Amino acid sequence: MAEYSTPTSEQEFHANFAQLKPRMNQTEALFESSRCLFCFDAPCIQACPSGIDIPQFIRQINTGNDTGAARTIYEANYFGNACGKVCPTEVLCEGACVYNLQDVKPIEIGRLQSFATRKAIEEEKPLFAPGIANGRKVAVIGAGPAGISCACELRALGYAVDVFEAKAQPSGLTVYGVAPYKITNEEVLAEMSYLQSQFGYSVQYNAPIRSREDLQRLENEYDAIFLGIGLGKTNALLLPGEERENCVGAVEFIEQLRMHHHTTTVGRKVIVLGGGNTAMDAASESSRLGADSVILAYRRGKDDMGAYEFEYDLAKGVGVQGLFNVAPVEIVGNGKVEGVKFIRTALHEGQVQTVPGSEFIEPCDMVIKATGQAKQTQFLSLIPDLKTDGKGRIVADERTGQTTNPQYFTSGDARNGGAEVVNAAAEAKAAARGIHEYLSRK
């Protein structure tokens, strides 16, 4: 039996996908900020990839200086509002809170962060301005967390910046690939509009850079180029029957959901293949769309999944069931998906091995493949002298983000292979400084 009724309106959709970290009001923010111990050697700062001075901004909230808190956050992380909601705070800043050592609920750092930044966005507080123009231009390919963060930092340093985005909206996976119960489209786009109004970079939408000719034009017109291209489509499993109707990639499914909300259709019985955080999102979303049954199938055991424990708990909380130590062999059906043929697996000396004769078919009418995203190696091969590693990730200097082609810099998923929004934002800010260092020497 379905945990949720199938939403048929925007109102019902938002009820099913209610925010996990709802907005605090002023009273809640003052109370929560009063709980902070303002640790001198704050472990929460060490746990934040962008190094936000968390005790500082919490103290500012507690003393009524919400604008100062927003500035403290944004000075370290240009995706301050989004990260307050989509970051896995449970294992980062909040996971490091000293209250955990006393079995006391940690400070709700993420919600406090979003409280301050969202207030600044809605009140259009002028926190930043472009630096003095230095006469140099930088092209940014991709308007995701990496590209936008790099553009903001470059504008602060005085560079003219043009961002080229293949899709119709900015922020990459923050708007196209994050579960709707973590952040709404409206919140994401409000922060993007706020940043662009503060820093004044240019964005060209529906403007993909695809060919060697496109790249050559950028190389001729710009002093440096930043690659914030992220990852590609869901990896194919290369299974028989994978082409059947209703066998879809998780990334594509989540994008459809983010763009079309309650008009997105889901099967009555859904099998999600994978054990990472994207698999958990796809499974939770399927249940919230009204699926009668959602099964999460993974080739190893529950404790071996790559997903955070709290993400799996969230999926279980909406009725998702786990099917472990099974590997898909075939997507069965006649035109449409009718089931998945699995074979049971066992670990032998740390390696997954199949158990002969253990095949079985689990009926379903939809399969979602949460099997990772492909690297954009074909596009990257168009850039002269640009190297990738054995996993298709761009090889770049760890400090500056400069690639083996000195005109190109990068950060985010294209470089790290897939991490959090906060990682992309932090790396991109460092890469912008790397571009500044490189062009200053020239």
Residue pairs with C-beta under 8 A, 6 or more apart in sequence:
1 292
2 287
2 290
2 291
2 292
2 319
3 287
3 288
3 318
3 319
4 16
4 287
4 288
4 289
4 290
4 318
5 12
5 16
5 290
6 289
6 290
7 13
7 15
7 16
7 261
7 262
7 288
7 289
7 290
8 262
9 262
10 261
10 262
12 262
13 180
13 261
13 262
16 288
16 289
16 290
17 179
17 180
17 181
17 285
17 288
18 181
19 85
19 181
19 182
19 183
19 184
20 85
20 181
20 182
20 314
21 84
21 85
21 108
21 110
21 111
21 114
21 182
22 111
23 111
23 114
23 115
23 118
24 32
24 108
24 111
24 112
24 114
24 115
29 61
29 66
29 112
29 115
29 116
30 61
30 62
32 107
32 108
32 111
32 112
33 58
33 59
33 61
33 62
33 112
34 62
35 99
35 107
36 55
36 58
36 59
36 62
36 107
37 98
37 99
38 55
38 58
38 59
39 55
39 98
42 54
42 55
43 96
43 97
43 98
44 54
44 55
44 93
44 94
44 96
44 97
44 107
44 109
45 51
45 52
45 53
45 54
45 55
45 93
46 96
47 92
47 93
47 95
47 96
48 54
48 76
48 92
48 93
48 422
49 92
49 420
49 422
49 423
49 426
50 76
50 77
50 83
50 422
50 425
50 426
50 429
51 76
51 426
52 72
52 73
52 76
52 77
52 80
52 93
52 113
53 72
53 76
54 93
54 109
56 72
57 68
57 69
57 70
57 72
57 73
57 112
57 113
57 116
58 69
58 107
58 109
58 112
60 66
60 68
60 69
60 72
60 116
61 69
61 112
61 115
61 116
66 115
66 116
66 119
66 120
67 119
67 120
67 125
67 127
69 116
70 80
70 116
70 117
70 119
70 120
70 125
70 127
71 120
71 127
73 80
73 84
73 113
73 116
73 117
74 80
74 117
74 120
74 127
74 128
77 83
77 149
77 422
77 425
77 426
77 429
78 148
78 149
78 152
78 153
78 195
78 425
78 429
79 145
79 148
79 149
79 174
79 191
79 421
79 422
79 425
80 113
80 117
80 191
81 113
81 114
81 117
81 118
81 121
81 187
81 190
81 191
82 145
82 171
82 174
82 183
82 187
82 188
82 191
82 421
83 110
83 113
83 421
83 422
83 425
84 109
84 110
84 111
84 112
84 113
84 114
84 115
84 117
85 110
85 114
85 182
85 183
85 187
86 174
86 178
86 182
86 183
86 420
86 421
87 93
87 110
87 420
87 421
87 422
88 277
88 308
88 310
88 311
88 420
89 95
89 109
89 110
90 308
90 310
91 308
91 310
92 422
93 109
93 110
94 106
94 107
94 108
94 109
94 110
95 106
97 106
97 107
97 109
99 105
99 106
99 107
100 106
117 191
118 187
118 190
119 125
120 127
120 194
121 190
121 191
121 194
122 190
124 194
124 197
126 198
127 198
128 152
128 156
128 198
128 199
129 198
129 199
130 155
130 156
130 158
130 199
130 200
131 155
131 156
131 157
131 158
131 159
132 158
133 158
133 160
134 157
134 158
134 159
136 158
136 159
136 160
136 223
136 224
136 439
137 159
137 160
137 161
137 162
137 221
137 222
137 223
138 154
138 159
138 160
138 161
138 162
138 222
138 223
138 224
138 225
138 226
138 435
139 161
139 162
139 163
139 164
139 218
139 221
139 222
139 224
139 225
139 226
140 147
140 150
140 151
140 154
140 161
140 162
140 163
140 164
140 201
140 225
140 226
140 228
141 147
141 163
141 164
141 209
141 218
141 225
141 226
141 227
141 228
141 229
142 163
142 164
142 165
142 166
142 172
142 227
142 228
142 229
142 230
142 412
143 163
143 164
143 165
143 167
143 170
143 171
143 172
143 192
143 203
143 205
143 228
144 170
144 171
144 172
144 173
144 174
144 228
144 230
144 412
144 424
145 171
145 172
145 173
145 174
145 228
145 412
145 421
145 424
145 425
145 428
146 172
146 226
146 228
146 230
146 410
146 411
146 412
146 413
146 414
146 424
146 425
146 427
146 428
146 431
147 163
147 165
147 172
147 226
147 228
147 412
147 428
148 163
148 170
148 171
148 192
148 195
148 228
148 428
149 424
149 425
149 426
149 428
149 429
149 432
150 226
150 228
150 409
150 411
150 428
150 429
150 431
150 432
150 435
151 161
151 163
151 199
151 201
152 195
152 198
152 199
152 201
152 432
153 428
153 429
153 432
153 433
154 161
154 201
154 226
154 432
154 435
154 436
155 161
155 199
155 200
155 201
156 199
157 432
157 433
157 436
159 435
159 436
161 201
161 202
162 201
162 202
162 203
162 204
162 222
163 170
163 201
163 202
163 203
163 204
164 204
164 207
164 208
164 209
164 218
165 203
165 204
165 205
165 206
165 207
166 206
166 207
166 208
166 209
167 176
167 205
167 206
168 205
168 206
169 175
169 176
169 189
169 192
169 205
170 189
170 192
170 203
170 205
171 188
171 189
171 191
171 192
172 228
172 230
173 230
173 421
174 183
174 188
174 421
175 185
175 188
175 189
175 258
176 254
176 255
176 258
176 259
177 251
177 254
177 255
177 258
177 278
178 254
178 258
178 281
178 421
179 254
179 281
179 284
179 285
180 257
180 258
180 261
180 285
181 284
181 288
185 258
196 203
209 215
209 218
210 379
211 382
212 382
215 225
215 382
215 383
218 225
219 225
219 407
223 407
223 439
223 442
224 407
224 408
224 409
224 435
224 438
224 439
225 407
225 408
225 409
226 401
226 408
226 409
226 410
226 411
226 428
226 431
226 432
226 435
227 380
227 394
227 403
227 408
227 409
227 410
227 414
228 410
228 411
228 412
228 414
228 424
228 428
229 376
229 379
229 414
230 376
230 412
230 413
230 414
231 373
231 374
231 375
231 376
231 413
231 414
231 418
232 373
232 374
232 375
232 376
233 249
233 251
233 252
233 373
233 374
234 249
234 250
234 251
234 252
234 369
234 370
234 371
234 372
234 373
234 374
235 369
235 371
235 372
235 373
235 374
236 242
237 273
237 328
237 369
237 371
239 328
239 329
239 330
239 331
240 329
240 330
240 331
241 247
241 330
241 331
241 332
241 333
241 337
242 331
242 369
244 331
244 333
244 335
244 336
244 337
245 335
245 336
245 337
246 267
246 336
246 337
246 365
246 366
246 367
247 331
247 337
247 366
247 367
247 369
248 366
248 367
248 368
248 369
249 368
249 369
249 371
250 272
250 274
250 278
250 279
250 281
250 282
250 368
250 369
250 370
250 371
251 278
251 373
253 264
253 282
253 285
253 368
254 278
254 281
254 282
254 285
256 264
257 264
257 285
257 289
264 289
265 289
266 285
266 286
266 289
266 290
266 291
266 366
267 286
267 291
267 337
267 364
267 365
267 366
268 291
268 292
268 293
268 365
269 291
269 292
269 293
269 294
269 295
269 363
269 364
269 365
269 366
270 283
270 286
270 291
270 293
270 294
270 295
270 364
270 365
270 366
270 367
270 368
271 294
271 295
271 297
271 323
271 340
271 362
271 364
271 366
271 367
271 368
272 279
272 282
272 283
272 286
272 294
272 295
272 296
272 297
272 320
272 367
272 368
272 370
273 279
273 297
273 298
273 328
273 340
273 367
273 368
273 369
273 370
273 371
274 282
274 296
274 298
274 369
274 370
274 371
274 372
275 296
275 298
275 299
275 300
275 304
275 305
275 306
275 307
276 305
276 306
276 307
276 370
276 372
277 306
277 307
277 308
277 311
278 370
279 296
279 298
279 307
279 368
279 370
280 296
280 307
280 311
280 312
280 314
280 315
280 320
281 311
282 368
282 370
283 294
283 296
283 315
283 320
283 368
284 314
284 315
284 318
284 320
286 294
286 320
286 366
286 368
287 294
287 315
287 318
287 319
287 320
288 318
291 366
293 321
294 319
294 320
294 321
295 320
295 321
295 322
295 323
295 362
295 364
296 315
296 320
296 321
296 322
296 323
297 323
297 324
297 326
297 328
297 340
297 342
297 362
298 304
298 305
298 322
298 323
298 324
298 325
298 326
299 325
299 326
299 327
299 345
299 352
300 324
300 325
300 345
300 347
300 352
301 324
301 325
301 347
302 312
302 322
302 324
305 312
312 322
316 322
323 342
323 362
325 344
325 345
325 346
326 342
326 343
326 344
326 345
327 342
327 343
327 345
327 352
327 354
328 340
328 341
328 342
329 341
329 342
329 343
329 359
330 340
330 341
331 337
331 339
331 340
331 341
331 367
332 338
332 339
332 340
332 341
332 361
333 339
336 365
337 364
337 365
337 366
337 367
338 363
338 364
338 365
339 361
339 362
339 363
339 364
340 361
340 362
340 364
340 367
341 359
341 360
341 361
342 359
342 360
342 361
342 362
343 354
343 355
343 358
343 359
344 354
344 355
344 358
344 360
345 352
345 353
345 354
345 355
346 352
346 353
346 355
347 353
372 418
373 413
373 418
374 392
375 388
375 391
375 392
375 393
375 414
375 417
376 392
376 414
377 388
377 392
380 386
380 388
380 394
380 414
383 405
383 408
384 405
385 404
385 405
386 394
386 403
386 404
386 405
386 408
387 394
387 395
387 403
387 404
388 394
388 395
389 395
391 417
392 417
393 414
393 415
393 416
393 417
394 403
394 410
394 414
394 415
395 403
395 404
396 402
396 403
396 404
396 409
396 410
396 411
396 415
396 431
397 403
397 434
399 430
399 434
400 409
400 430
400 431
400 433
400 434
400 435
400 437
400 438
401 409
401 410
401 411
401 415
401 427
401 428
401 430
401 431
401 434
401 435
402 408
402 409
402 431
402 434
402 435
402 438
403 409
403 410
406 438
409 431
409 434
409 435
409 438
410 431
411 424
411 427
411 428
411 430
411 431
412 419
412 423
412 424
412 427
412 428
413 419
413 424
415 427
416 423
416 424
416 427
